[in-house]
Amino acid sequence: MLKQIFAPQLVVLYAFVASTLYVHFRGRQRLRFARQIGDHSTYLAPYNVLMYAGSAAPNTPVIPVEQFPELKKLGENWETIRDEAVRLFDEGFIRAAAKNNDWGFYSFFKSGWKRFYLKWYDDFLPSARTLCPKTVELLNSIPTVHGAMFAMLPPGGKLGAHRDPFAGSLRYHLGLVTPNSDKCHIFVDGVECVWRDGEAFMFDETFIHSAENKTDVNRIILFCDVERPMKYGFMTAINRWVSHNIVKASATQNVDGEHVGALNKAFGKLYELHLASRKVKAWNRTFYYALKYSVGILVIGLIVASALR
């Protein structure tokens, strides 16, 4: 009996359940549990718990940016970065994805949120090298910045409460063009941060966070994913391998012809299935959720049955 209880497939299942519960109850705010089960942060929960355990950064929603002195040069050169961002925005390059190939942020586009990728867990995008060379040069001098983009939130724009799926990085925001108003802000596990020109803050994006621009001014920021510092060298090596071999599969393009990662190529094909599921949900929500959770229960049932045979 013990052999069956501790069968490898059940041990993996136990790890997923335990880590999902930890992620769900971490912090003061949380998603509805039914939503958490299907959230993409659940799929990475075991890895994320490993990152939390070995993290050299505080386990808090907002982290003092002063703990990352290598980022200081970004704040010192914020006006140079701003000038390139404003030109890109004026020329229409900061925009929503033209195709269904931005899995990580596709749900933001309906709020008017727009972006221009500079780097995404790999090399810099060719369009970024061409259109904003000074910003690219600054970012290239900071190896711990794994991803970066310009991100715009329009007047009235709102990003609902969510958690990002990957704990191998921390999120850095530098205000470039902002309302400089408390009405344009982000809440991270209930802690308020306000975007202001030339000011930066850092937070753990795997805590629940939401954002809103309740002013009549566009908000444009430099948005960076910065490598989470780890206590042990081997964990840093693991995190870098995952970042550059798995997370980079979510890379996408600013313009046609640029590389699109495997995850976003797959997302483009699966998006049609997503649209079909929304039609089912609109037709009958009870049936939609029954079908959705039945699939999960079936998978778990098959795992348990295979262990008990």
Secondary structure as GFF3:
##gff-version 3
##sequence-region A 1 309
A	DSSP	alpha_helix	2	5	.	.	.	ID=ss1
A	DSSP	alpha_helix	8	25	.	.	.	ID=ss2
A	DSSP	alpha_helix	33	38	.	.	.	ID=ss3
A	DSSP	alpha_helix	40	43	.	.	.	ID=ss4
A	DSSP	alpha_helix	45	54	.	.	.	ID=ss5
A	DSSP	beta_strand	62	63	.	.	.	ID=ss6
A	DSSP	three_ten_helix	65	67	.	.	.	ID=ss7
A	DSSP	three_ten_helix	69	71	.	.	.	ID=ss8
A	DSSP	alpha_helix	72	76	.	.	.	ID=ss9
A	DSSP	alpha_helix	78	90	.	.	.	ID=ss10
A	DSSP	three_ten_helix	106	111	.	.	.	ID=ss11
A	DSSP	beta_strand	114	120	.	.	.	ID=ss12
A	DSSP	alpha_helix	126	131	.	.	.	ID=ss13
A	DSSP	alpha_helix	133	140	.	.	.	ID=ss14
A	DSSP	beta_strand	145	153	.	.	.	ID=ss15
A	DSSP	beta_strand	158	162	.	.	.	ID=ss16
A	DSSP	beta_strand	169	177	.	.	.	ID=ss17
A	DSSP	beta_strand	184	188	.	.	.	ID=ss18
A	DSSP	beta_strand	191	194	.	.	.	ID=ss19
A	DSSP	beta_strand	200	203	.	.	.	ID=ss20
A	DSSP	beta_strand	209	213	.	.	.	ID=ss21
A	DSSP	beta_strand	219	227	.	.	.	ID=ss22
A	DSSP	alpha_helix	233	245	.	.	.	ID=ss23
A	DSSP	three_ten_helix	247	250	.	.	.	ID=ss24
A	DSSP	alpha_helix	262	283	.	.	.	ID=ss25
A	DSSP	alpha_helix	285	308	.	.	.	ID=ss26
###
